[in-house]
Amino acid sequence: MNVSLNQPQSGNDMPRFGGIATMMRLKQVADASGLDACFVGIPLDLGTSNRSGTRYGPRQIRAESVLLRPYNMATRAAPFDSLKVADVGDIPTNPYSLIKSIDLIEQGISEILSHGCKPLSMGGDHTMTLPILRAIAKKHGPVGLIHVDAHADINDTMFGEQIAHGTPFRRAVEERLIDPKRTVQIGLRGTGYAADDFDWSREQGFKVYQADELWYRSLAPLMEEVRAHVGDGPVYITFDIDSLDPAFAAGTGTPEIGGLTTTQALEIVRGCWGLDVVGCDLVEVSPPFDTSGNTALTAANLLFELLCILPGVKRRN
């Protein structure tokens, strides 16, 4: 153990039901200065179209994360022995204005990036990924994107609005925040308003894997294709919890049956090892619909797995 880096508080030092709730019971700091990576909450649900409640997502993910321990026993990743990581708290969104919240999120992520720190953002509805990508693109230019979701989120408008949780990736293409030729969408499914609802993605150059293509399959071979598609440049990962089947993650605003399993989710994230990942997010956890806490617990585990595949994380022999 590298004691010079931050370590999660042990459940043998403080009972898991005690203490202040931070992500994985890490140290909370005022800013990202001196950090290699950080967890940051984005409490937002002004962009939701069905069931709200994702503003409570970051708090509940932190609460469920107390069960996590610092070493990944499957991949042997030791992130806290490799990187300096902390919880920088929440970006203070404006509960009365989605547009002002978008600006606040971009400013908050830009401040984190200014310290050379990689953000792992906890949501919060998927609208938040647009301002995150704006900040990321200012630093890295158009990035590759791995987007795991039940929905393509490529609507032109929703109720006449260009900014909502169903529009971020159309805006990201228009604003040249992402490289369409290095963009992958995994898990798309459900009903649509038109037969060609997923075709716009493909027309831009996205590689699209619909959920029904992935049923009953290990996704380890698929991730070889994904790594080849996104290549060696900077990559951003955005993971919508509704990509999972509601049997595993019912606590979300727009659930769709026939989704990914938690095992497949782990294969996707672990399959990103070796990519130049410059940031990640986990979105759409809605605690009011998560009566067991399992959705937030799954989200916390996936955020830890995302931390484990960041560049610079060593794997123990």
C-alpha positions in Angstrom: 0.0 0.0 0.0 1.3 3.5 -0.9 0.5 5.6 2.1 1.5 8.8 0.3 -1.7 8.5 -1.8 -5.2 8.7 -0.5 -6.7 5.4 0.6 -10.4 4.6 1.2 -11.3 4.4 4.9 -11.3 0.7 6.0 -14.5 -0.9 7.2 -12.3 -2.2 10.1 -11.5 1.3 11.2 -15.0 2.8 11.0 -18.2 0.7 10.6 -19.6 0.9 7.1 -22.8 2.4 8.4 -20.8 5.2 10.2 -18.8 8.3 9.1 -19.4 10.9 6.5 -20.5 9.6 3.1 -18.0 10.3 0.4 -17.3 8.1 -2.7 -15.7 4.9 -1.3 -15.1 6.8 1.9 -12.2 8.7 0.3 -10.9 12.0 1.6 -13.1 14.9 0.5 -11.1 17.9 -0.8 -12.1 21.4 -1.9 -10.6 21.2 -5.4 -8.7 18.9 -7.7 -5.2 20.4 -7.1 -2.6 17.6 -6.8 -5.0 14.8 -7.8 -4.7 12.4 -10.7 -8.4 11.5 -10.7 -11.4 12.6 -8.7 -15.0 11.6 -8.2 -17.4 14.6 -8.6 -21.2 14.7 -8.2 -23.5 16.4 -10.6 -27.0 16.6 -9.0 -29.2 17.3 -12.0 -32.6 16.2 -13.2 -33.9 19.2 -15.0 -33.3 17.5 -18.3 -35.3 14.4 -17.6 -38.4 13.5 -19.7 -40.1 10.8 -17.7 -39.3 10.0 -14.0 -37.2 12.6 -12.2 -35.1 12.1 -9.1 -31.5 11.9 -10.6 -30.6 15.0 -8.6 -30.3 12.6 -5.7 -28.1 10.1 -7.6 -24.7 11.3 -6.4 -25.6 11.2 -2.8 -27.1 7.7 -3.0 -24.1 6.4 -5.0 -21.8 7.6 -2.3 -24.0 6.0 0.4 -23.9 2.6 -1.3 -20.2 2.9 -2.1 -19.3 2.2 1.5 -19.2 -1.5 0.7 -16.4 -1.2 -1.8 -12.8 -2.1 -1.0 -9.7 -0.6 -2.6 -8.4 -3.6 -4.7 -10.0 -5.1 -7.7 -9.7 -8.8 -7.1 -10.7 -9.8 -10.7 -8.4 -7.5 -12.7 -5.8 -7.0 -10.0 -6.0 -3.3 -10.4 -4.7 -1.2 -7.5 -6.0 2.3 -8.3 -5.3 3.9 -4.9 -1.7 2.6 -4.9 -1.2 4.1 -8.4 -3.1 7.4 -8.5 -4.0 10.1 -6.0 -7.8 10.1 -5.9 -10.3 12.0 -3.8 -13.9 13.1 -3.8 -14.2 16.8 -4.7 -17.9 17.0 -3.8 -20.7 18.2 -6.1 -20.8 20.9 -8.8 -23.6 23.3 -7.5 -26.2 23.1 -10.3 -29.1 25.7 -10.5 -32.4 23.9 -9.7 -34.4 26.6 -11.5 -32.4 26.7 -14.8 -31.2 23.9 -17.0 -29.2 26.3 -19.2 -27.5 27.9 -16.2 -26.8 24.4 -14.8 -25.1 23.5 -18.1 -22.8 26.5 -17.8 -22.0 25.7 -14.2 -21.1 22.0 -15.1 -18.8 23.1 -17.9 -17.1 25.5 -15.6 -16.8 23.0 -12.8 -15.3 20.3 -15.1 -13.0 22.8 -16.7 -11.6 23.7 -13.3 -10.9 20.0 -12.5 -9.2 19.5 -15.9 -7.0 22.6 -15.3 -5.3 20.7 -12.5 -4.5 17.8 -14.9 -7.0 15.7 -13.0 -9.4 13.2 -14.7 -13.0 13.5 -13.6 -15.3 10.6 -12.8 -18.7 12.2 -12.7 -21.7 10.9 -10.9 -25.1 11.9 -12.2 -27.5 13.3 -12.6 -29.3 13.0 -15.9 -27.6 12.5 -19.2 -27.9 16.2 -20.1 -24.8 16.7 -18.0 -22.5 14.9 -20.5 -22.8 17.7 -23.0 -21.1 20.4 -20.8 -18.6 17.8 -19.7 -17.7 17.1 -23.3 -17.5 20.8 -24.0 -14.9 21.1 -21.2 -13.1 17.9 -22.4 -12.9 19.1 -26.0 -11.4 22.5 -24.9 -8.5 20.5 -23.5 -8.2 17.5 -25.9 -10.1 18.5 -29.0 -12.8 16.1 -30.4 -12.5 12.8 -28.5 -13.5 9.3 -29.2 -16.6 8.3 -27.3 -17.8 5.0 -25.8 -21.5 5.5 -25.0 -23.3 2.7 -23.1 -27.1 3.3 -23.0 -30.5 2.0 -23.8 -31.1 5.2 -25.8 -29.1 6.9 -28.5 -29.7 10.4 -27.1 -29.5 11.9 -30.6 -32.8 13.7 -30.7 -32.7 17.1 -32.4 -35.2 18.6 -29.9 -37.4 17.5 -27.1 -40.5 19.6 -26.6 -38.8 22.1 -28.8 -35.7 22.3 -26.6 -32.3 21.6 -28.0 -30.8 20.8 -24.6 -32.2 17.8 -22.7 -31.2 14.3 -21.7 -32.2 12.9 -25.1 -30.1 15.4 -27.2 -26.5 15.5 -25.9 -24.8 13.4 -28.6 -26.4 15.2 -31.5 -25.2 18.5 -30.0 -21.8 16.9 -29.4 -21.5 16.0 -33.1 -22.7 19.5 -34.2 -20.3 21.2 -31.9 -17.4 18.9 -32.9 -16.9 17.7 -29.3 -16.6 14.1 -30.4 -15.1 12.3 -33.4 -18.0 10.4 -35.0 -15.6 8.0 -36.6 -14.3 7.1 -33.2 -17.7 6.8 -31.4 -19.4 3.6 -30.3 -22.9 3.1 -28.8 -23.6 -0.1 -27.0 -26.9 -1.4 -25.6 -29.5 0.6 -27.7 -33.0 -0.9 -27.6 -36.7 -0.3 -26.9 -39.4 1.3 -29.0 -39.0 4.3 -31.2 -40.9 7.1 -32.8 -39.7 6.0 -36.3 -38.1 2.9 -37.8 -34.9 4.8 -38.5 -34.4 6.2 -35.0 -30.9 4.7 -34.7 -29.8 5.4 -38.2 -28.7 9.0 -37.7 -25.9 7.6 -35.4 -24.7 5.3 -38.1 -24.9 8.0 -40.8 -22.5 10.1 -38.8 -20.0 7.2 -38.6 -20.9 5.8 -35.1 -20.5 2.1 -34.6 -23.8 0.9 -33.0 -24.4 -2.3 -31.2 -28.0 -2.8 -30.4 -28.9 -4.8 -27.2 -30.6 -7.6 -29.1 -27.4 -8.4 -30.9 -25.7 -8.9 -27.5 -28.1 -11.2 -25.7 -26.6 -14.4 -24.3 -23.1 -13.3 -25.3 -19.8 -12.5 -23.6 -18.8 -9.0 -24.6 -15.1 -9.5 -24.2 -14.7 -10.2 -28.0 -16.9 -7.2 -28.8 -14.6 -5.0 -26.7 -11.7 -6.0 -29.0 -13.6 -4.5 -31.8 -14.4 -1.4 -29.8 -10.8 -0.8 -28.8 -9.8 -1.1 -32.5 -12.5 1.3 -33.5 -11.7 4.1 -31.1 -8.0 3.7 -31.6 -5.1 5.4 -29.7 -6.5 8.9 -29.2 -8.2 10.4 -26.2 -11.5 8.6 -25.3 -14.4 9.6 -23.0 -16.7 7.0 -21.5 -20.3 7.7 -20.6 -22.3 5.0 -19.0 -26.1 5.3 -18.6 -27.4 3.0 -15.9 -30.5 2.3 -18.0 -28.3 0.4 -20.4 -28.7 -2.4 -17.8 -31.9 -4.4 -17.8 -34.4 -3.2 -15.2 -34.0 -6.5 -13.4 -30.5 -5.2 -12.4 -31.1 -1.4 -12.3 -34.8 -0.5 -11.8 -33.9 2.9 -10.2 -33.8 5.0 -13.3 -36.0 7.4 -15.2 -36.5 5.6 -18.5 -36.1 1.8 -18.0 -36.2 -0.5 -21.1 -36.6 -4.3 -20.9 -34.1 -6.6 -22.6 -31.0 -4.8 -21.5 -27.4 -5.6 -20.6 -26.5 -7.7 -17.6 -24.2 -6.6 -14.8 -21.7 -9.2 -16.1 -21.8 -7.6 -19.5 -21.4 -4.2 -18.0 -18.2 -5.3 -16.3 -16.9 -6.8 -19.5 -17.5 -3.5 -21.3 -15.7 -1.4 -18.7 -12.8 -3.8 -18.2 -12.5 -4.1 -21.9 -11.6 -0.4 -22.0 -8.2 -1.2 -20.3 -5.4 0.3 -22.3 -7.3 3.1 -23.9 -6.4 6.7 -23.4 -9.4 7.5 -21.2 -9.6 11.2 -20.3 -12.7 11.1 -18.2 -15.9 9.1 -17.5 -19.4 9.5 -16.2 -22.2 7.3 -14.7 -25.6 8.8 -15.2 -29.4 8.4 -14.6 -29.4 6.8 -11.2 -32.8 7.9 -9.7 -33.0 6.9 -6.0 -36.8 7.4 -5.5 -37.2 4.4 -7.8 -34.4 2.4 -6.3 -36.1 1.0 -3.3 -33.5 -1.7 -2.6 -30.5 0.5 -3.3 -29.2 -2.1 -5.8 -29.1 0.5 -8.7 -26.9 2.9 -6.8 -24.8 0.0 -5.5 -24.3 -1.2 -9.1 -23.4 2.4 -10.1 -20.9 2.7 -7.4 -19.2 -0.6 -8.5 -19.1 0.5 -12.1 -17.5 3.9 -11.1 -14.9 1.9 -9.2 -14.3 -0.2 -12.3 -14.0 2.9 -14.4 -11.4 4.2 -12.1 -9.5 0.9 -12.4 -9.1 1.3 -16.2 -7.7 4.8 -16.2 -4.2 5.3 -17.6 -1.5 4.9 -14.9 -3.4 2.4 -12.8 -1.1 -0.5 -12.0 -2.1 -4.2 -11.8 -0.7 -6.3 -9.0 0.9 -9.6 -9.8 
